[in-house]
């Protein structure tokens, strides 16, 4: 009797995982469609405040340049690993019309600023407090680069 109960519970558990996995796959398919609609079109504009200068940064101000958008957070381990790669890109191409804008997802300015100072981040950093920019770009996880 115990084996039957165990098998039933295990079946319910595995069925739930299968349902969640299927929902995840459908959400990926939906996001792919959204991204495909963006190909060949201008990137959605945004205006956010630079954490160091306090000036408004607008994507459209960089028209004609190569812009790398980095959606990230200080607590994100993969984002931290990506920093060395971003630093290499910025060092090699920063003076050649390549702009990096790291868009933090809603952390406090003091946290982001201190993290940037501690990690020698010298490119533009802004904060998407309400995550509306991440939503415009269909960001589903971080780090995400465009």
DOPAKOL-214104 format. One record per residue (C-alpha): x, y, z. Coordinates in steps of 0.001 Angstrom, whole numbers, plus 500000, padded with zeros to 6 digits. Layout:
% DOPAKOL-214104
XYZ...
END
This chain:
% DOPAKOL-214104
500000500000500000502852502348500841504435501694497438501223502572495640500921505835497576504570506639496872504127505954493152500988508131493015502715511024494813505799510703492620503612510703489507501823513854490643505148515527491419506688514596488053503510515643486254503720519061487917507337519442486839506377518504483284503608521140483275505994523828484593508659522882482048506107523057479220504983526505480398508632527600480488509190526410476920506086528273475710507302531462477414510627531112475596508818530698472297506774533843472988509890535864473834511609534663470651508692535943468591508898539331470340512637539557469690512214538581466056509794541500465633512564543848466789515117542780464153515826545569461683514061548181463804515583550867466012516154549814469585513515551149471984514659554475473354514985555164477055516085557977479315517705557040482632519993558896485032523733558107485081524672556983488609527912558990488601527195562212486706523503562437487532522842563399483901520019561887481900521260559276479439519123558775476351519827555919473978518988558108470986521930560364471896524248557577470766522749557123467308525468556204464812527599554522467458527806550910468504525952550548471808526154547490474015523328547318476549524046545183479593521082544344481843522489543281485203522460543537489022525227543646491626523956540477493358524013538430490123527019536064490041526990535584486233526761539386485849529854539762488012531714537249485850530746539192482732532360542376484089535867541384483036534645540790479477532830544117479406535936545835480773538030544258477984535570545426475341535477548916476817539280549110477043539767547913473467536884549737471728535758552502474105537563555160472089536229553799468775532542554787468965531620551800471144529437552688474113528589550341476974525536551105479071525013548824482043521373548930483139520937547810486734517551546312487551516180548362490420518846548414493106519562551438495289521922553989493770524377553751496694524693549979496244525285550285492500527685553215492832529788551498495517529880548279493523531003550169490416533768551952492320534979548720493958535050546967490566536545549833488536533557550133486214534185553238484152531471553023481527527915554360481815525734552838484527522044553619484919519282552127487058515969550864485710514034551337488966510662550096487733512135547610485231510144549228482427513206549335480155513922545660480804510301544981479884510624546977476638513620544814475732511868541615476813514577540792479355513711537475480997516907536949483003520245538537483708522797539111482485521250539975479151523193541813476472521969543650473386
END
